[in-house]
Amino acid sequence: MDYNLLKLVLKSEYHLNALYCGITDVSIRSRQAWQNMTKEKFRALKQENWSLNKAYQDMVQQFEGTKQQMEEQQLKLKRLEQENRTLKEAAEKSRLEQENRTLKEAAEKSRLEQENRTLKEAAEKSRLEQENSTLKEAAEKSHREGGRNI
């Protein structure tokens, strides 16, 4: 072979070798950069996942607290509704008792008024009978005395 040709082939091999090494070096650096970027993304996603899990746990705790409060409020509402029913029943019973007392008092008053009228009528009748009896006696006495004088 010709010296110039050999020189050219060697030079070409050198350049190809340098080019291949450069490509390999770029490829390795690119792969490392991609791996580093992937590792960073993984760390960021892992951190985000941890934050989301923490937020989820906080929300679950808050939900459980709210659920507990709702259950307590429902029990309190049931107790208040029962107390309200009891108070309404007691008020109705009291109202009915008062109404019953009022009716009994009115009936008693009416009975006493009727009895009073009956007593007054009896007293008046007795007074009239006594007056009539007194007048009869006076008339008989007058008649007896008047018949002697004649």
NORHU-V69092 format. One record per residue. N is the residue number from 1. RES is the residue in one small letter. SS is DSSP state (H for helix, E for strand, C for the rest). PHI is phi as a letter, one per 20 degrees, with the letter a starting at -180 (NA if undefined). D_CENTER is the distance of its C-alpha to the mean C-alpha in Angstrom with 1 decimal. Layout:
# NORHU-V69092
N & RES & SS & PHI & D_CENTER
N & RES & SS & PHI & D_CENTER
This chain:
# NORHU-V69092
1 & m & C & NA & 105.4
2 & d & C & e & 105.9
3 & y & H & f & 104.9
4 & n & H & f & 103.0
5 & l & H & f & 101.2
6 & l & H & f & 100.3
7 & k & H & f & 99.1
8 & l & H & f & 97.0
9 & v & H & f & 95.5
10 & l & H & f & 94.7
11 & k & H & f & 93.2
12 & s & H & f & 91.1
13 & e & H & f & 90.0
14 & y & H & f & 89.1
15 & h & H & f & 87.1
16 & l & H & f & 85.4
17 & n & H & f & 84.7
18 & a & H & f & 83.3
19 & l & H & f & 81.3
20 & y & H & f & 80.0
21 & c & H & f & 79.1
22 & g & H & f & 77.5
23 & i & H & f & 75.4
24 & t & H & f & 74.6
25 & d & H & f & 73.7
26 & v & H & f & 71.5
27 & s & H & f & 69.9
28 & i & H & f & 69.2
29 & r & H & f & 67.8
30 & s & H & f & 65.7
31 & r & H & f & 64.4
32 & q & H & f & 63.7
33 & a & H & f & 61.9
34 & w & H & f & 59.9
35 & q & H & f & 59.1
36 & n & H & f & 58.1
37 & m & H & f & 56.0
38 & t & H & f & 54.4
39 & k & H & f & 53.8
40 & e & H & f & 52.2
41 & k & H & f & 50.0
42 & f & H & f & 49.1
43 & r & H & f & 48.3
44 & a & H & f & 46.2
45 & l & H & f & 44.4
46 & k & H & f & 44.0
47 & q & H & f & 42.6
48 & e & H & f & 40.2
49 & n & H & f & 39.1
50 & w & H & f & 38.5
51 & s & H & f & 36.5
52 & l & H & f & 34.4
53 & n & H & f & 33.9
54 & k & H & f & 32.8
55 & a & H & f & 30.4
56 & y & H & f & 29.0
57 & q & H & f & 28.6
58 & d & H & f & 26.8
59 & m & H & f & 24.4
60 & v & H & f & 23.9
61 & q & H & f & 23.2
62 & q & H & f & 20.8
63 & f & H & f & 19.1
64 & e & H & f & 19.0
65 & g & H & f & 17.6
66 & t & H & f & 14.8
67 & k & H & f & 14.3
68 & q & H & f & 14.4
69 & q & H & f & 11.8
70 & m & H & f & 9.4
71 & e & H & f & 10.4
72 & e & H & f & 10.1
73 & q & H & f & 6.5
74 & q & H & f & 6.0
75 & l & H & f & 8.6
76 & k & H & f & 7.3
77 & l & H & f & 4.4
78 & k & H & f & 7.6
79 & r & H & f & 9.7
80 & l & H & f & 8.4
81 & e & H & f & 8.6
82 & q & H & f & 11.9
83 & e & H & f & 13.0
84 & n & H & f & 12.4
85 & r & H & f & 14.5
86 & t & H & f & 17.0
87 & l & H & f & 17.4
88 & k & H & f & 17.9
89 & e & H & f & 20.4
90 & a & H & f & 22.1
91 & a & H & f & 22.4
92 & e & H & f & 23.8
93 & k & H & f & 26.2
94 & s & H & f & 27.3
95 & r & H & f & 27.9
96 & l & H & f & 29.9
97 & e & H & f & 31.8
98 & q & H & f & 32.7
99 & e & H & f & 33.8
100 & n & H & f & 35.8
101 & r & H & f & 37.4
102 & t & H & f & 38.2
103 & l & H & f & 39.8
104 & k & H & f & 41.7
105 & e & H & f & 42.9
106 & a & H & f & 44.0
107 & a & H & f & 45.8
108 & e & H & f & 47.5
109 & k & H & f & 48.5
110 & s & H & f & 49.9
111 & r & H & f & 51.7
112 & l & H & f & 53.2
113 & e & H & f & 54.2
114 & q & H & f & 56.0
115 & e & H & f & 57.6
116 & n & H & f & 58.7
117 & r & H & f & 60.2
118 & t & H & f & 61.9
119 & l & H & f & 63.3
120 & k & H & f & 64.5
121 & e & H & f & 66.2
122 & a & H & f & 67.7
123 & a & H & f & 68.9
124 & e & H & f & 70.3
125 & k & H & f & 72.0
126 & s & H & f & 73.4
127 & r & H & f & 74.6
128 & l & H & f & 76.2
129 & e & H & f & 77.8
130 & q & H & f & 79.1
131 & e & H & f & 80.3
132 & n & H & f & 81.9
133 & s & H & f & 83.4
134 & t & H & f & 84.7
135 & l & H & f & 86.1
136 & k & H & f & 87.7
137 & e & H & f & 89.2
138 & a & H & f & 90.5
139 & a & H & f & 91.9
140 & e & H & f & 93.5
141 & k & H & f & 94.9
142 & s & H & f & 96.1
143 & h & H & f & 97.5
144 & r & H & f & 99.2
145 & e & H & f & 100.6
146 & g & H & f & 101.5
147 & g & H & f & 103.3
148 & r & H & f & 105.5
149 & n & H & f & 106.5
150 & i & C & e & 107.7
